[in-house]
Amino acid sequence: MRQGVKKQMSIFTRSNFVRRSFTLAAICGASVAVMSAQNSQPSAQSSQPVAQTVTAPLVNFKMLALDSSLDAVSSSSSSTTDDEASVVTADPLHLNAMQYNGRRRYGRPRYRGGNTNPDGSSKWIFYGGGGLSQPTGNTWKYFTPSWGLQIGGGRQFSAHFAVPVEFDYDHFGLTGQTLRNQSTLYFGDPNPADNGLDANAHTWSFSIDPTYTLFNGVTGDGFGLYVVGDVGFYHKVTNFTIPQEEEYCDPYYGICEPIEVQGTFDHYTSNAPGFGGGFGITYKFSHFSNERLYGEARYVFVANSQRQGFTAANENTTTYNGWNFFPANSNRTTYLPIKFGIRF
């Protein structure tokens, strides 16, 4: 009896296990069938075109652009000389150079600045300086060395050639012998200290100064050398002064009193064309800077027209009846201006 019951329970257990296994297999098979049906049939959304960003072709495009750039460089290097300004343009939009770190090939650089010449030099030059004014020749007999100023600027056509316009002012003193001669003419006393006679002179000029730089003075660095010539208008002046009494009034208290100052006693001028020439040395601190220190020396000749007048030598023999007591102001003038300054 008990064995029959156990046998029936075992048969019932096995039948339940078979049913459950069959049910689970059916469910799995149905799931697989449903998934296969979904994958095999396109959805409504997939049938519509959608804008998508594709990265793989972009990578391929990068590689193609870089390969074409390298091929163009290798093919053009055998046929392009160093003097030709060539830029590899494998792609007309320059995508490989600007966006994809491609390499561009350059020959001689091109300068497109509005104020720059094709060789890299500036189209304009400016300079200024000062220094010594040294009389020479016959001028040395009545003028003494003094100081001078210089300023100029103009067109620069290349790194070698420029044509600036220049203003110069060169100051001079008068020799002791000249003052003694003038004191004799004016006062009959050869000692200017007795009457306080003094004098000064100067020339100022406007000139055109063609300048040719021999080497390294504009676009290079370090030392450079240039030659310069000038032609222009020169105005020569000599002033004789003596102590004069003037009235000075204090602006705060309104008190006025006489004071003694050196006032112009006699005055002479002479206008003439002038010519000159010389050389200069420049020093540029850096290849990338525009400023250059310079020092130059010139010889200047002013073609003054000689005039009659009284001198200490001809005072008693001349037939001249005018008022020119310093005819040396109209003598031809020569001197050496030596200037130092900076150029831009």
C-alpha positions in Angstrom: 0.0 0.0 0.0 2.7 2.4 0.9 4.8 1.5 -2.1 1.8 2.2 -4.4 1.4 5.7 -2.9 5.1 6.5 -3.2 5.0 5.4 -6.8 2.0 7.5 -7.7 3.6 10.6 -6.0 6.8 10.1 -8.0 4.9 9.8 -11.2 3.0 13.0 -10.3 6.2 14.9 -9.5 7.8 13.9 -12.8 4.8 15.0 -14.8 4.8 18.4 -13.1 8.5 18.9 -13.9 7.9 18.0 -17.6 5.0 20.4 -17.8 7.0 23.2 -16.3 10.0 22.6 -18.6 7.7 22.5 -21.6 6.1 25.8 -20.6 9.4 27.5 -20.0 10.7 26.3 -23.4 7.5 27.6 -25.1 7.9 31.0 -23.5 11.6 31.3 -24.5 10.8 30.3 -28.0 8.0 32.9 -28.3 10.3 35.6 -27.0 12.9 34.7 -29.6 10.3 34.7 -32.3 9.1 38.1 -31.2 12.6 39.6 -31.1 13.4 38.2 -34.5 10.3 39.7 -35.9 11.1 43.1 -34.5 14.6 43.1 -35.9 13.5 41.9 -39.3 10.7 44.6 -39.8 11.8 48.3 -40.1 10.1 50.7 -37.7 8.3 53.8 -38.8 11.0 55.9 -37.4 13.8 54.1 -39.1 12.2 54.5 -42.5 12.5 58.3 -42.2 15.8 60.0 -43.0 17.6 61.4 -40.0 20.6 63.8 -40.0 23.4 62.1 -38.2 27.0 63.1 -37.7 29.3 60.5 -39.1 32.8 60.6 -37.6 34.4 57.8 -39.6 34.3 59.6 -43.0 35.7 62.7 -41.2 38.7 60.8 -40.0 39.1 59.4 -43.5 38.9 63.0 -44.9 41.6 64.1 -42.5 43.9 61.3 -43.6 43.2 62.1 -47.3 43.9 65.8 -46.8 47.1 65.1 -45.0 48.2 62.6 -47.6 47.4 64.9 -50.4 49.3 67.7 -48.7 52.4 65.6 -48.2 52.2 64.3 -51.8 52.0 67.9 -53.1 55.0 68.9 -51.0 57.1 66.0 -52.2 56.2 66.6 -55.9 56.7 70.4 -55.8 60.0 70.3 -54.0 61.8 68.9 -57.0 60.4 71.6 -59.4 60.3 74.7 -57.1 63.4 76.8 -56.5 64.2 78.8 -53.4 63.6 82.1 -55.0 59.9 81.3 -55.8 57.3 82.2 -53.2 55.2 79.0 -53.3 52.5 77.8 -51.0 51.2 74.2 -51.3 47.5 74.3 -51.8 46.5 70.7 -52.1 43.0 71.7 -51.0 41.7 75.0 -52.2 40.1 75.8 -48.8 43.4 75.3 -47.0 41.6 72.9 -44.5 44.7 70.8 -44.1 46.7 73.9 -43.0 44.2 75.7 -40.9 42.1 73.0 -39.3 44.0 69.8 -39.5 47.6 71.0 -38.6 48.9 70.4 -42.1 52.2 71.9 -43.2 52.5 74.8 -45.6 55.6 75.5 -47.7 57.0 79.0 -47.9 59.7 80.5 -50.2 60.7 84.1 -50.2 58.3 86.0 -47.8 55.8 88.5 -49.3 55.2 91.8 -47.5 51.8 93.4 -48.0 51.9 96.2 -45.4 50.9 99.6 -46.7 53.9 101.2 -45.1 56.4 98.6 -46.0 58.6 98.1 -49.1 58.8 94.7 -50.8 62.2 94.1 -49.2 60.8 94.6 -45.7 62.0 98.1 -45.0 59.7 100.9 -43.9 58.5 103.4 -46.6 59.3 106.3 -44.3 62.3 107.4 -42.3 62.6 109.9 -39.4 65.6 110.9 -37.3 66.9 113.6 -35.0 70.1 114.4 -33.1 72.6 116.9 -32.0 76.3 117.4 -31.7 79.3 119.6 -32.7 79.6 122.3 -35.3 83.2 122.7 -36.4 84.3 125.6 -38.7 86.9 124.9 -41.3 88.9 126.8 -43.9 88.5 130.6 -44.0 85.5 130.3 -41.7 87.8 129.1 -38.9 89.4 132.5 -38.9 86.4 134.2 -37.4 84.0 131.5 -36.1 84.7 129.1 -33.2 83.2 125.6 -32.6 79.8 125.3 -30.9 76.7 123.0 -31.0 74.2 122.0 -33.6 70.8 120.3 -34.0 69.4 118.1 -36.7 65.9 116.7 -37.6 64.7 115.1 -40.8 62.3 112.7 -42.3 61.0 111.5 -45.7 60.5 108.7 -48.2 62.5 105.5 -48.0 62.3 103.6 -51.3 64.2 100.5 -50.2 66.5 99.2 -47.5 69.3 101.0 -49.3 67.9 104.3 -50.6 66.0 107.1 -49.0 65.4 110.8 -49.8 64.5 112.7 -46.5 64.1 116.4 -46.1 66.2 117.9 -43.3 66.4 120.9 -41.0 69.8 121.8 -39.5 70.7 124.5 -37.0 74.5 125.0 -36.3 75.6 127.6 -33.7 79.0 129.3 -33.6 81.0 131.7 -31.4 83.4 134.4 -32.7 87.1 134.3 -32.2 88.9 136.7 -29.8 90.7 138.4 -32.7 87.4 139.0 -34.5 85.9 140.7 -31.4 89.0 142.9 -31.0 88.7 144.0 -34.6 85.0 144.8 -34.3 85.6 146.6 -31.0 88.2 148.8 -32.9 85.7 149.5 -35.7 82.8 150.2 -33.4 84.4 152.1 -30.5 88.0 152.8 -31.5 89.1 150.5 -28.5 90.7 147.1 -29.3 89.7 145.7 -25.9 86.1 144.4 -26.0 86.0 144.0 -22.3 86.0 147.8 -21.9 82.7 148.0 -23.7 81.3 144.5 -23.1 81.2 143.6 -26.8 80.2 140.0 -27.5 78.9 138.1 -30.5 77.4 134.8 -31.8 76.6 133.3 -35.1 74.6 130.5 -36.6 73.3 129.0 -39.8 70.0 127.2 -40.3 69.1 125.3 -43.4 66.5 123.2 -45.2 67.9 120.6 -47.5 67.2 117.4 -49.5 69.5 114.6 -48.3 69.7 111.5 -50.5 71.0 108.7 -48.3 72.4 105.3 -49.5 72.8 102.6 -46.9 75.7 100.3 -47.9 74.9 97.4 -45.6 73.0 96.1 -42.6 71.6 99.5 -41.6 67.8 99.1 -42.1 66.6 95.5 -42.1 69.6 93.9 -40.3 71.0 94.2 -36.8 74.3 95.3 -35.5 76.4 98.0 -37.2 75.6 99.6 -40.5 77.2 102.2 -42.8 75.6 104.9 -45.0 76.7 107.8 -47.2 74.7 111.0 -47.5 74.6 114.1 -49.6 72.6 117.3 -49.3 71.6 120.4 -51.3 69.5 123.1 -49.9 68.9 126.7 -48.7 71.2 128.1 -46.0 70.6 131.2 -43.9 73.7 132.7 -42.1 73.4 135.1 -39.2 75.9 137.1 -37.1 74.9 139.1 -34.1 77.0 141.6 -32.1 75.8 142.4 -28.6 76.7 144.9 -25.9 75.2 145.4 -22.4 72.0 147.4 -22.5 69.8 148.7 -19.8 66.2 147.5 -19.7 63.4 148.1 -17.2 62.2 145.0 -15.4 58.9 145.0 -13.4 58.1 142.4 -10.8 54.7 140.8 -11.8 53.7 140.3 -8.1 54.7 143.5 -6.5 54.6 145.8 -9.5 58.1 147.2 -8.6 60.1 148.3 -11.6 63.9 148.7 -11.8 66.6 148.9 -14.5 68.6 145.8 -15.3 71.5 145.2 -17.6 71.2 142.6 -20.4 73.2 141.7 -23.5 71.2 143.3 -26.4 71.8 143.1 -30.1 74.0 146.0 -31.2 74.7 145.0 -34.9 73.2 142.3 -37.0 74.1 140.7 -40.4 72.5 138.0 -42.6 73.4 136.2 -45.8 71.3 133.7 -47.8 72.8 131.2 -50.2 72.6 127.7 -51.6 74.6 125.1 -49.8 75.9 121.6 -50.6 77.3 118.9 -48.4 78.2 115.2 -48.1 79.5 112.7 -45.6 79.0 109.3 -44.1 77.4 107.8 -41.0 77.5 104.7 -38.8 74.3 103.1 -37.4 73.8 100.5 -34.7 70.6 98.5 -34.4 70.0 96.6 -31.2 67.6 93.9 -32.6 66.6 92.5 -36.0 63.0 93.2 -35.1 63.3 96.8 -33.9 63.0 99.9 -36.1 65.2 102.2 -34.0 68.9 102.7 -34.8 71.5 104.9 -33.1 73.6 106.9 -35.5 76.6 109.1 -35.7 77.6 111.0 -38.8 80.1 113.6 -40.0 79.6 115.9 -43.1 81.4 118.6 -44.9 79.2 121.6 -45.7 79.9 124.4 -48.3 77.7 127.5 -48.4 78.2 129.6 -51.6 77.7 133.0 -50.0 78.2 136.1 -52.2 81.0 138.4 -51.0 79.9 142.0 -50.1 81.9 145.1 -49.5 82.4 146.5 -46.0 84.7 148.0 -43.4 87.4 145.8 -41.8 90.1 146.6 -39.3 92.6 146.3 -42.2 90.9 148.6 -44.7 89.2 151.1 -42.4 91.5 153.9 -43.5 91.9 153.0 -47.1 88.5 151.8 -48.4 86.2 154.0 -50.4 83.2 152.2 -49.1 80.5 154.4 -47.6 77.9 151.9 -46.4 77.0 150.4 -43.0 78.6 146.9 -43.3 81.1 146.5 -40.5 81.3 142.7 -40.8 81.8 141.7 -44.5 83.0 138.3 -43.2 79.4 137.3 -42.8 79.1 137.2 -46.6 82.2 135.1 -47.0 81.8 131.6 -48.3 81.2 129.3 -45.4 82.6 125.8 -44.7 82.2 123.7 -41.6 81.8 120.1 -40.3 78.6 119.2 -38.5 79.1 116.1 -36.4 75.8 114.8 -35.1 74.6 111.9 -33.0 71.0 110.7 -32.6 68.4 108.1 -33.3 66.7 107.0 -36.5 63.3 105.3 -36.9 
